[in-house]
């Protein structure tokens, strides 16, 4: 697959990356690299772009919001009630994993 950037560009430290950033392919490194690349570019205006399909060829409008429920009231009354935990004012805590990083032993 062809790339828009040279291999040397991919491995340059992005501007704004902390000194000693060992992994430039981390999410933070990639984000900083993208931000720095787009800050240098002047993006074209929407009117300057050449669209594949014009708005006249494919007109679109927002769909109207429905004015009623999509099910009949009879079906709604027969629906089983979904059980909820606790009451409306209180619910028991949900199980969760708490990750606490500890310092390395010396």
ChimeraX commands (.cxc) that place a marker at each C-alpha (Angstrom):
marker #1 position 0.00,0.00,0.00 radius 0.5
marker #1 position 1.43,3.37,-0.97 radius 0.5
marker #1 position 2.01,6.01,1.68 radius 0.5
marker #1 position 1.70,9.78,1.46 radius 0.5
marker #1 position 4.80,10.23,3.62 radius 0.5
marker #1 position 8.37,9.03,3.37 radius 0.5
marker #1 position 9.50,6.45,5.91 radius 0.5
marker #1 position 11.81,9.03,7.49 radius 0.5
marker #1 position 8.80,11.32,8.08 radius 0.5
marker #1 position 6.95,8.57,9.89 radius 0.5
marker #1 position 9.71,8.06,12.43 radius 0.5
marker #1 position 10.45,11.73,13.15 radius 0.5
marker #1 position 9.55,12.87,16.64 radius 0.5
marker #1 position 6.37,14.96,16.39 radius 0.5
marker #1 position 6.54,18.58,17.51 radius 0.5
marker #1 position 5.20,18.96,21.02 radius 0.5
marker #1 position 6.07,15.38,21.97 radius 0.5
marker #1 position 7.78,15.12,25.33 radius 0.5
marker #1 position 11.57,14.61,25.32 radius 0.5
marker #1 position 12.33,10.95,25.75 radius 0.5
marker #1 position 9.07,9.89,24.14 radius 0.5
marker #1 position 10.07,6.35,23.31 radius 0.5
marker #1 position 6.99,5.32,21.39 radius 0.5
marker #1 position 6.12,7.82,18.66 radius 0.5
marker #1 position 3.53,5.39,17.33 radius 0.5
marker #1 position 1.51,5.66,20.54 radius 0.5
marker #1 position -1.93,7.27,20.34 radius 0.5
marker #1 position -0.52,10.50,21.78 radius 0.5
marker #1 position 2.39,10.53,19.33 radius 0.5
marker #1 position 0.15,9.93,16.33 radius 0.5
marker #1 position -2.31,12.62,17.46 radius 0.5
marker #1 position 0.48,15.19,17.95 radius 0.5
marker #1 position 1.92,14.31,14.55 radius 0.5
marker #1 position -1.45,14.74,12.83 radius 0.5
marker #1 position -2.09,18.05,14.55 radius 0.5
marker #1 position 1.32,19.39,13.56 radius 0.5
marker #1 position 0.84,18.33,9.92 radius 0.5
marker #1 position -2.58,19.96,9.59 radius 0.5
marker #1 position -1.46,23.15,11.34 radius 0.5
marker #1 position 1.08,23.69,8.54 radius 0.5
marker #1 position -1.45,23.20,5.73 radius 0.5
marker #1 position -3.98,25.64,4.36 radius 0.5
marker #1 position -7.07,23.50,3.80 radius 0.5
marker #1 position -9.21,24.31,0.73 radius 0.5
marker #1 position -12.61,25.93,1.11 radius 0.5
marker #1 position -15.64,23.71,0.51 radius 0.5
marker #1 position -16.51,25.78,-2.57 radius 0.5
marker #1 position -13.08,25.00,-4.08 radius 0.5
marker #1 position -13.48,21.22,-3.80 radius 0.5
marker #1 position -14.57,19.18,-6.79 radius 0.5
marker #1 position -17.42,16.95,-5.65 radius 0.5
marker #1 position -18.04,13.56,-7.27 radius 0.5
marker #1 position -21.82,14.00,-7.01 radius 0.5
marker #1 position -23.40,17.43,-7.00 radius 0.5
marker #1 position -26.20,18.40,-4.63 radius 0.5
marker #1 position -28.50,18.80,-7.65 radius 0.5
marker #1 position -27.84,15.15,-8.65 radius 0.5
marker #1 position -28.54,13.86,-5.15 radius 0.5
marker #1 position -30.69,16.36,-3.24 radius 0.5
marker #1 position -31.12,15.55,0.41 radius 0.5
marker #1 position -33.17,17.04,3.20 radius 0.5
marker #1 position -33.63,16.25,6.85 radius 0.5
marker #1 position -36.22,13.59,7.56 radius 0.5
marker #1 position -39.26,14.75,9.54 radius 0.5
marker #1 position -39.55,13.59,13.14 radius 0.5
marker #1 position -42.37,11.11,13.82 radius 0.5
marker #1 position -45.44,12.56,15.53 radius 0.5
marker #1 position -46.50,9.31,17.21 radius 0.5
marker #1 position -45.12,6.07,18.61 radius 0.5
marker #1 position -44.25,3.44,16.00 radius 0.5
marker #1 position -46.17,0.75,17.93 radius 0.5
marker #1 position -49.83,0.52,18.77 radius 0.5
marker #1 position -50.91,1.27,22.37 radius 0.5
marker #1 position -52.23,-2.30,22.73 radius 0.5
marker #1 position -48.80,-3.76,22.06 radius 0.5
marker #1 position -47.24,-1.27,24.47 radius 0.5
marker #1 position -49.46,-2.39,27.37 radius 0.5
marker #1 position -48.63,-6.06,26.78 radius 0.5
marker #1 position -44.85,-5.50,26.86 radius 0.5
marker #1 position -43.04,-7.12,29.77 radius 0.5
marker #1 position -41.49,-4.62,32.16 radius 0.5
marker #1 position -37.70,-4.58,32.11 radius 0.5
marker #1 position -36.43,-5.31,35.62 radius 0.5
marker #1 position -34.22,-2.58,37.05 radius 0.5
marker #1 position -31.76,-2.82,39.93 radius 0.5
marker #1 position -32.67,-1.02,43.15 radius 0.5
marker #1 position -35.32,1.71,43.27 radius 0.5
marker #1 position -35.74,4.98,41.41 radius 0.5
marker #1 position -33.73,6.78,44.11 radius 0.5
marker #1 position -30.97,4.22,44.72 radius 0.5
marker #1 position -29.26,1.35,42.91 radius 0.5
marker #1 position -26.57,-0.98,44.27 radius 0.5
marker #1 position -23.06,-0.29,42.99 radius 0.5
marker #1 position -22.08,-2.16,39.86 radius 0.5
marker #1 position -19.06,-4.46,39.89 radius 0.5
marker #1 position -15.99,-2.77,38.45 radius 0.5
marker #1 position -12.27,-3.25,38.11 radius 0.5
marker #1 position -10.23,-0.57,39.87 radius 0.5
marker #1 position -6.75,-0.28,38.43 radius 0.5
marker #1 position -4.23,1.37,40.70 radius 0.5
marker #1 position -0.66,1.48,39.39 radius 0.5
marker #1 position 1.86,0.79,42.14 radius 0.5
marker #1 position 5.53,1.85,42.11 radius 0.5
marker #1 position 8.04,-0.81,41.13 radius 0.5
marker #1 position 9.72,-2.58,44.04 radius 0.5
marker #1 position 13.38,-1.65,44.46 radius 0.5
marker link #1:1,2 radius 0.2
marker link #1:2,3 radius 0.2
marker link #1:3,4 radius 0.2
marker link #1:4,5 radius 0.2
marker link #1:5,6 radius 0.2
marker link #1:6,7 radius 0.2
marker link #1:7,8 radius 0.2
marker link #1:8,9 radius 0.2
marker link #1:9,10 radius 0.2
marker link #1:10,11 radius 0.2
marker link #1:11,12 radius 0.2
marker link #1:12,13 radius 0.2
marker link #1:13,14 radius 0.2
marker link #1:14,15 radius 0.2
marker link #1:15,16 radius 0.2
marker link #1:16,17 radius 0.2
marker link #1:17,18 radius 0.2
marker link #1:18,19 radius 0.2
marker link #1:19,20 radius 0.2
marker link #1:20,21 radius 0.2
marker link #1:21,22 radius 0.2
marker link #1:22,23 radius 0.2
marker link #1:23,24 radius 0.2
marker link #1:24,25 radius 0.2
marker link #1:25,26 radius 0.2
marker link #1:26,27 radius 0.2
marker link #1:27,28 radius 0.2
marker link #1:28,29 radius 0.2
marker link #1:29,30 radius 0.2
marker link #1:30,31 radius 0.2
marker link #1:31,32 radius 0.2
marker link #1:32,33 radius 0.2
marker link #1:33,34 radius 0.2
marker link #1:34,35 radius 0.2
marker link #1:35,36 radius 0.2
marker link #1:36,37 radius 0.2
marker link #1:37,38 radius 0.2
marker link #1:38,39 radius 0.2
marker link #1:39,40 radius 0.2
marker link #1:40,41 radius 0.2
marker link #1:41,42 radius 0.2
marker link #1:42,43 radius 0.2
marker link #1:43,44 radius 0.2
marker link #1:44,45 radius 0.2
marker link #1:45,46 radius 0.2
marker link #1:46,47 radius 0.2
marker link #1:47,48 radius 0.2
marker link #1:48,49 radius 0.2
marker link #1:49,50 radius 0.2
marker link #1:50,51 radius 0.2
marker link #1:51,52 radius 0.2
marker link #1:52,53 radius 0.2
marker link #1:53,54 radius 0.2
marker link #1:54,55 radius 0.2
marker link #1:55,56 radius 0.2
marker link #1:56,57 radius 0.2
marker link #1:57,58 radius 0.2
marker link #1:58,59 radius 0.2
marker link #1:59,60 radius 0.2
marker link #1:60,61 radius 0.2
marker link #1:61,62 radius 0.2
marker link #1:62,63 radius 0.2
marker link #1:63,64 radius 0.2
marker link #1:64,65 radius 0.2
marker link #1:65,66 radius 0.2
marker link #1:66,67 radius 0.2
marker link #1:67,68 radius 0.2
marker link #1:68,69 radius 0.2
marker link #1:69,70 radius 0.2
marker link #1:70,71 radius 0.2
marker link #1:71,72 radius 0.2
marker link #1:72,73 radius 0.2
marker link #1:73,74 radius 0.2
marker link #1:74,75 radius 0.2
marker link #1:75,76 radius 0.2
marker link #1:76,77 radius 0.2
marker link #1:77,78 radius 0.2
marker link #1:78,79 radius 0.2
marker link #1:79,80 radius 0.2
marker link #1:80,81 radius 0.2
marker link #1:81,82 radius 0.2
marker link #1:82,83 radius 0.2
marker link #1:83,84 radius 0.2
marker link #1:84,85 radius 0.2
marker link #1:85,86 radius 0.2
marker link #1:86,87 radius 0.2
marker link #1:87,88 radius 0.2
marker link #1:88,89 radius 0.2
marker link #1:89,90 radius 0.2
marker link #1:90,91 radius 0.2
marker link #1:91,92 radius 0.2
marker link #1:92,93 radius 0.2
marker link #1:93,94 radius 0.2
marker link #1:94,95 radius 0.2
marker link #1:95,96 radius 0.2
marker link #1:96,97 radius 0.2
marker link #1:97,98 radius 0.2
marker link #1:98,99 radius 0.2
marker link #1:99,100 radius 0.2
marker link #1:100,101 radius 0.2
marker link #1:101,102 radius 0.2
marker link #1:102,103 radius 0.2
marker link #1:103,104 radius 0.2
marker link #1:104,105 radius 0.2
marker link #1:105,106 radius 0.2
view
